[in-house]
C-alpha cells in the first residue's frame, strides 16, 4: 500500500498497555510503511468532534512503561446520537484519513464492528481490557497487570488478617466476568472466591469460613468480583447507575458481604475495594509485549486494507479475527476452572 493517513483512538476504561499499542502503531506505521498517524482524543469523542493531534515518533517516545493513555479515553457511544456515524465519516474525510484503529473493549469494539459492518467505515480494532472478557482472543492486555496488582494487595491483606484474626473481603473489578477474581484469588491463596458466573449462597461462604476456624485458622481471605451476585432472595442487592452503553456501574458487594459475614459468624470482618488501582500505573512486561505485538499487527492490517478485523492472541500467536467475533459473546470463566479453584476453599 502507498503511504496513507491512519487515525487511532483509545475508548472505554483505560488499562495498562494502551501506550505500548500507540507507540507500536506510530513506530511501525511511520518508520516501516511511511504512513502518517493521527491520534484522536477521548475515545469516540475524538472522531465525532474532530479532536485530534498528529502523532510522531518523537511525541510517542518514552511512553512504553506509562500506564493510562496519552490520547485519553471516554465511554462516548457514537451510536447514542443519530448522526454519529455520518459525523465520523465526515471527519475522517476532512482529515484525509484512510483508516481508523480503535483500541478498546466490548463497547468500543462493538461500535467499531457496527461502523464497519453497517456503515462501511474502514476500521481495525485492538482488543484491550483488564476484565479479560472479550471473545475472539485468548487474553487481553491489561489483565496480567490487574491480576498482579490484586495479588500483591491480597498478600498484604493476608498478613494483617492473620495478626487480627479477621475475615478480609477483597473486592476486585471485572464487570460480569470473574477472571481477575479467579486468577488473583488463586495466586493469592484466597479461602473463598466469588464470581459473577456462579451466584453464591451466603450460607456456603459462612460455612467455609467457620470450617477454617474449626481447623485452627482464625483468619480468612474472601476475594469477590464486583459483579458477583447472591442467589436470588438470599441477600440484599443494589442497582447501580448506567453509562452511555447501558452498562451498570458495579461495586459495593464487598461492603455488603462484610456486614453479612460479621453478623452471621460474629468474626471481625473488613472489606477493601481495590477499584481503579487495578487499572493504573505501569504495565507488566507481559502486557507491554502483548500490547506491542497487537499494535504492530493492527498497523499491518491497515496496510493490507483488512478492515473489520482485530489482531488477537490465539495460543501464542497473533492472528486476525473478525471484529464481530470479539463482541458476539462475553468470554466468561468456564465452570471447570472455577471448580478447580474450589479445591482451596475453606
Ligand atoms: O471494564 C473495565 C472496568 O475497570 C471494569 O472492571 C469496571 O466495572 C469498570 O471498568 C469501571 O468503570 P469506570 O472507570 O467508568 O468507573
Boltz pocket constraint, residues with backbone or C-beta under 6 A from the ligand:
constraints:
  - pocket:
      binder: B
      contacts: [[A, 13], [A, 14], [A, 105], [A, 129], [A, 130], [A, 131], [A, 173], [A, 174], [A, 175], [A, 226], [A, 248], [A, 250], [A, 279]]
      max_distance: 6.0
